Amino acid sequence: HNLMRPRADGIFRFGPSNQIKEFDILQEGVTVRKVGSQEGCVILSQRKLPNKSLIEIRIDEGGLDLHSYLGVGIAHPEVLKRVPCLCHNPKMPDFMAYFTYSGTSRIATSGVATNSAYGYPFKKGDRISLLINLGKAELRYFKNDQDLGALDISHLPKTLHFAVWVSSKGDTITIESSKVHDIGER
């Protein structure tokens, strides 16, 4: 495994996980690929989210598959204590703070009983962006530059990381870009 040290350039890179043997980190830490067969692997960014950030990712493999889970979102490091990370389980304790949007066009979050329809399904080749404003307690997803609407994240703690959830061997996600300060309207 190629766990890269955080760099000072502001780019988010993948790092901590609840199942390190289940994935590879590639391309200087910006790509993650599921290589194992265990379910429920979550990978966090090395750095925590600042007050405002925009993260754009590309789905290289996976996405729309009703028999697996590929999600992008934000999470508190507590999620790393759950192996496997079955974050869509409604019986999961509320202290596991997360918010995720999946390839099957569902949103799920902790502390609030929700696993609701949202946005549109995503698949290989799609670009998903997250616009996070912790000061306003707002998360916005974009699919291929289309705004999917604002989501309230006021129930989450302020210490959060960018996160991806992968469950099928071969699922691959790349961080294409990230901006972490003074983000204007998109």
C-alpha positions as CSV (number, residue, x, y, z in Angstrom):
1,H,0.0,0.0,0.0
2,N,1.2,3.4,-0.9
3,L,0.1,5.7,2.0
4,M,1.3,9.1,1.0
5,R,2.3,11.8,3.5
6,P,-0.1,14.8,3.4
7,R,1.3,17.5,1.1
8,A,1.1,21.2,1.5
9,D,-0.5,21.8,-1.9
10,G,-4.1,21.7,-0.5
11,I,-5.1,18.6,-2.6
12,F,-7.1,16.0,-0.7
13,R,-5.5,12.5,-0.8
14,F,-6.8,9.2,0.5
15,G,-5.4,7.7,3.7
16,P,-7.1,6.2,6.7
17,S,-9.5,3.2,6.3
18,N,-11.3,0.7,8.3
19,Q,-9.9,-2.1,6.2
20,I,-6.5,-1.2,4.7
21,K,-6.0,-4.6,3.0
22,E,-9.1,-4.1,0.9
23,F,-8.0,-1.3,-1.4
24,D,-5.0,0.2,-3.1
25,I,-4.1,3.9,-3.1
26,L,-2.7,4.9,-6.5
27,Q,-1.4,8.0,-8.4
28,E,0.2,9.8,-5.4
29,G,-2.9,9.2,-3.2
30,V,-5.7,10.6,-5.4
31,T,-7.1,7.3,-6.7
32,V,-8.5,4.5,-4.6
33,R,-9.3,1.0,-6.0
34,K,-11.1,-1.8,-4.2
35,V,-9.0,-5.0,-4.5
36,G,-10.4,-7.2,-1.8
37,S,-13.6,-9.1,-1.5
38,Q,-14.7,-8.0,2.0
39,E,-17.8,-5.7,2.2
40,G,-18.0,-2.2,3.6
41,C,-14.7,-0.5,3.1
42,V,-14.6,3.3,3.9
43,I,-11.6,5.4,3.0
44,L,-11.1,8.9,4.4
45,S,-9.1,11.9,3.2
46,Q,-5.8,12.4,5.0
47,R,-6.8,16.0,6.0
48,K,-10.0,17.1,7.7
49,L,-12.3,19.4,5.9
50,P,-11.8,23.2,6.3
51,N,-14.8,25.5,6.7
52,K,-15.4,25.6,2.9
53,S,-14.3,23.1,0.3
54,L,-15.1,21.9,-3.2
55,I,-14.0,18.4,-4.1
56,E,-14.4,16.9,-7.6
57,I,-14.1,13.2,-8.2
58,R,-14.4,10.9,-11.2
59,I,-16.0,7.5,-11.1
60,D,-13.4,5.3,-12.9
61,E,-15.2,2.0,-12.2
62,G,-18.5,1.1,-10.4
63,G,-21.4,3.2,-9.5
64,L,-24.9,2.1,-10.5
65,D,-25.1,-1.4,-9.1
66,L,-28.0,-2.5,-6.9
67,H,-26.0,-5.3,-5.4
68,S,-23.1,-3.3,-4.1
69,Y,-22.4,0.1,-2.7
70,L,-20.3,2.9,-4.0
71,G,-20.7,6.2,-2.1
72,V,-19.1,9.6,-1.8
73,G,-19.5,12.0,1.0
74,I,-18.2,13.2,4.4
75,A,-17.5,11.4,7.6
76,H,-16.2,11.7,11.1
77,P,-13.2,9.5,11.8
78,E,-15.5,7.4,14.1
79,V,-16.6,5.5,11.0
80,L,-13.2,3.8,10.9
81,K,-14.2,1.8,14.0
82,R,-16.9,-0.1,12.2
83,V,-15.7,-3.1,10.2
84,P,-17.3,-3.7,7.8
85,C,-18.7,-0.2,7.5
86,L,-22.3,-0.9,6.8
87,C,-23.2,2.7,7.0
88,H,-26.6,2.2,5.4
89,N,-27.7,0.0,8.4
90,P,-30.4,1.9,10.3
91,K,-29.4,0.2,13.6
92,M,-26.0,1.9,13.4
93,P,-25.2,4.1,16.5
94,D,-25.7,7.8,16.0
95,F,-22.1,8.6,17.0
96,M,-21.0,7.3,13.6
97,A,-21.3,10.7,11.8
98,Y,-21.5,10.6,8.1
99,F,-23.4,11.7,5.0
100,T,-23.2,9.9,1.7
101,Y,-24.6,9.9,-1.8
102,S,-24.5,6.6,-3.6
103,G,-24.4,5.5,-7.2
104,T,-27.9,4.2,-6.9
105,S,-29.1,7.8,-6.3
106,R,-29.7,7.4,-2.6
107,I,-28.6,9.6,0.3
108,A,-27.9,8.2,3.8
109,T,-26.8,9.9,7.0
110,S,-26.3,9.1,10.6
111,G,-28.4,10.5,13.4
112,V,-31.3,11.0,11.1
113,A,-33.4,8.1,9.8
114,T,-32.9,8.6,6.1
115,N,-32.0,6.5,3.2
116,S,-33.8,8.6,0.6
117,A,-33.9,9.1,-3.1
118,Y,-31.7,12.0,-4.2
119,G,-30.2,13.2,-7.5
120,Y,-29.5,10.7,-10.3
121,P,-27.6,7.4,-10.5
122,F,-23.9,7.7,-11.3
123,K,-21.6,5.3,-13.0
124,K,-18.3,4.9,-14.7
125,G,-17.2,8.2,-16.4
126,D,-19.4,10.5,-14.3
127,R,-18.0,13.4,-12.3
128,I,-19.4,14.0,-8.8
129,S,-18.6,17.2,-6.9
130,L,-19.2,18.0,-3.3
131,L,-19.5,21.6,-2.2
132,I,-19.2,21.7,1.6
133,N,-19.8,24.7,3.8
134,L,-19.5,23.8,7.4
135,G,-20.3,27.3,8.6
136,K,-23.7,27.1,6.9
137,A,-24.0,23.4,7.7
138,E,-24.7,22.7,4.0
139,L,-23.6,20.0,1.6
140,R,-24.3,20.3,-2.1
141,Y,-23.7,17.5,-4.6
142,F,-23.2,18.0,-8.4
143,K,-23.4,15.3,-11.0
144,N,-21.6,16.3,-14.2
145,D,-21.9,20.0,-13.1
146,Q,-25.7,19.7,-12.5
147,D,-26.6,20.9,-9.0
148,L,-28.6,18.2,-7.2
149,G,-29.7,20.5,-4.3
150,A,-28.6,21.6,-0.9
151,L,-28.6,19.2,2.1
152,D,-28.6,20.1,5.7
153,I,-25.7,18.7,7.7
154,S,-26.3,20.5,10.9
155,H,-26.6,17.2,12.8
156,L,-23.0,16.3,12.0
157,P,-19.9,17.4,14.1
158,K,-17.5,20.0,12.7
159,T,-14.6,17.5,12.5
160,L,-15.2,15.8,9.1
161,H,-13.2,14.3,6.3
162,F,-14.0,13.6,2.7
163,A,-14.9,9.9,2.4
164,V,-15.7,7.2,-0.1
165,W,-17.4,3.9,0.5
166,V,-16.6,0.9,-1.8
167,S,-17.9,-2.6,-1.6
168,S,-17.3,-4.3,-5.0
169,K,-13.9,-5.4,-6.2
170,G,-12.7,-3.0,-8.9
171,D,-14.6,0.0,-7.7
172,T,-12.3,2.9,-8.5
173,I,-12.6,6.6,-7.7
174,T,-10.2,9.5,-8.5
175,I,-10.0,12.9,-6.9
176,E,-9.7,15.3,-9.9
177,S,-9.4,18.5,-8.0
178,S,-10.1,20.2,-4.7
179,K,-10.3,23.8,-3.5
180,V,-10.2,24.6,0.2
181,H,-10.7,28.3,0.7
182,D,-12.9,31.3,-0.3
183,I,-15.1,29.3,-2.6
184,G,-17.5,31.5,-4.5
185,E,-20.8,30.5,-6.0
186,R,-20.5,27.7,-8.5
